[in-house]
Amino acid sequence: MTNKLKTLLVLYYSVGGSTKGLANCIARGARKVDGIEVKLRTVAKISPDTQASEPVIPHDGDPYCSLDDLANCNALALGSPTRFGNMAAPLKYFIDGTANLWANGSLEGIPAAVFTSSSSLHGGQESTLLSMMLPLLHHGMLITGVPYSEHAIRKTLSGGTPYGPSHYESHSAGAEISEEEKSIAMTLGERLANLALKL
Ligand SMILES: Cc1cc2nc3c(=O)[nH]c(=O)nc-3n(C[C@H](O)[C@H](O)[C@H](O)COP(=O)(O)O)c2cc1C
């Protein structure tokens, strides 16, 4: 019998810290499950002049994600700020670099989920979440959301959806994640961790 840990990769892009805050809650939820290790990874900003504008290793925060990090994960949570109702370009750029993994079927059968943050309540969280699922479906990943047995989904007055955790940056709260948003994100982390062990 092997004791090898299963890995949940929490891959996110965040400029102001809101999506990162959700990523940390997902990680906390997953760490409740024995046998799981969590890798928090981000992606670099992209530059309009096609020159690399960021150092190869970030000065602070989580490391940049490598294709190996993705290829070797047992579950994935993918997070992006909402940008015009869609994911942010740096994350899409990273995903567009995964063609070899797609060709090899490397991610087929791996459970995956998505999360987002936005500055307006009806500013496109759900369209962002649903569109973030599309490349993961092309990769053959098994998409999961958050079931309504997580009661915070019914109670939340800010973010948190059955399509995936989310945060609404209300003017009063800013990047501060509400209790319901936290709970939903932690539930997703725990759910992905359990799926990684079962599958
Ligand atoms: C270019 C751009 C586009 C944005 N588009 C939207 C949008 O469509 N809807 C929305 O509610 N917020 C939008 N926002 C606001 C961000 O989604 C919001 O501030 C988010 O919480 C930032 O996440 P972060 O703190 O992880 O960077 C946009 C921000 C930028 C810079």
The ligand as a MOL file (V3000), in Angstrom:
LIG
                    3D

  0  0  0     0  0            999 V3000
M  V30 BEGIN CTAB
M  V30 COUNTS 31 33 0 0 0
M  V30 BEGIN ATOM
M  V30 1 C -9.8690 45.0360 -17.1860 0
M  V30 2 C -10.8210 44.7410 -16.0620 0
M  V30 3 C -12.0710 44.2420 -16.3490 0
M  V30 4 C -12.9870 43.9870 -15.3300 0
M  V30 5 N -14.2010 43.4950 -15.6490 0
M  V30 6 C -15.1160 43.3050 -14.6730 0
M  V30 7 C -16.4210 42.8090 -14.9860 0
M  V30 8 O -16.7470 42.4870 -16.1250 0
M  V30 9 N -17.3180 42.7060 -13.9790 0
M  V30 10 C -16.9990 43.0320 -12.6730 0
M  V30 11 O -17.8560 42.9420 -11.8110 0
M  V30 12 N -15.7450 43.4290 -12.3390 0
M  V30 13 C -14.8070 43.5790 -13.3120 0
M  V30 14 N -13.5430 43.9920 -12.9910 0
M  V30 15 C -13.1700 44.1160 -11.5670 0
M  V30 16 C -12.4680 42.8590 -11.0460 0
M  V30 17 O -13.1180 41.6800 -11.4610 0
M  V30 18 C -12.4420 42.8320 -9.5320 0
M  V30 19 O -11.8250 43.9850 -9.0500 0
M  V30 20 C -11.7950 41.5670 -8.9920 0
M  V30 21 O -12.2960 41.3210 -7.7030 0
M  V30 22 C -10.2720 41.6730 -8.9330 0
M  V30 23 O -9.7490 40.4610 -8.4310 0
M  V30 24 P -8.2930 40.4000 -7.8010 0
M  V30 25 O -8.3250 41.2420 -6.5420 0
M  V30 26 O -8.0610 38.9660 -7.5120 0
M  V30 27 O -7.3500 40.9480 -8.8220 0
M  V30 28 C -12.6180 44.2230 -13.9870 0
M  V30 29 C -11.3320 44.6980 -13.6940 0
M  V30 30 C -10.4430 44.9650 -14.7180 0
M  V30 31 C -9.0620 45.4860 -14.3890 0
M  V30 END ATOM
M  V30 BEGIN BOND
M  V30 1 1 1 2
M  V30 2 1 2 3
M  V30 3 2 2 30
M  V30 4 2 3 4
M  V30 5 1 4 5
M  V30 6 1 4 28
M  V30 7 2 5 6
M  V30 8 1 6 7
M  V30 9 1 6 13
M  V30 10 2 7 8
M  V30 11 1 7 9
M  V30 12 1 9 10
M  V30 13 2 10 11
M  V30 14 1 10 12
M  V30 15 2 12 13
M  V30 16 1 13 14
M  V30 17 1 14 15
M  V30 18 1 14 28
M  V30 19 1 15 16
M  V30 20 1 16 17
M  V30 21 1 16 18
M  V30 22 1 18 19
M  V30 23 1 18 20
M  V30 24 1 20 21
M  V30 25 1 20 22
M  V30 26 1 22 23
M  V30 27 1 23 24
M  V30 28 2 24 25
M  V30 29 1 24 26
M  V30 30 1 24 27
M  V30 31 2 28 29
M  V30 32 1 29 30
M  V30 33 1 30 31
M  V30 END BOND
M  V30 END CTAB
M  END
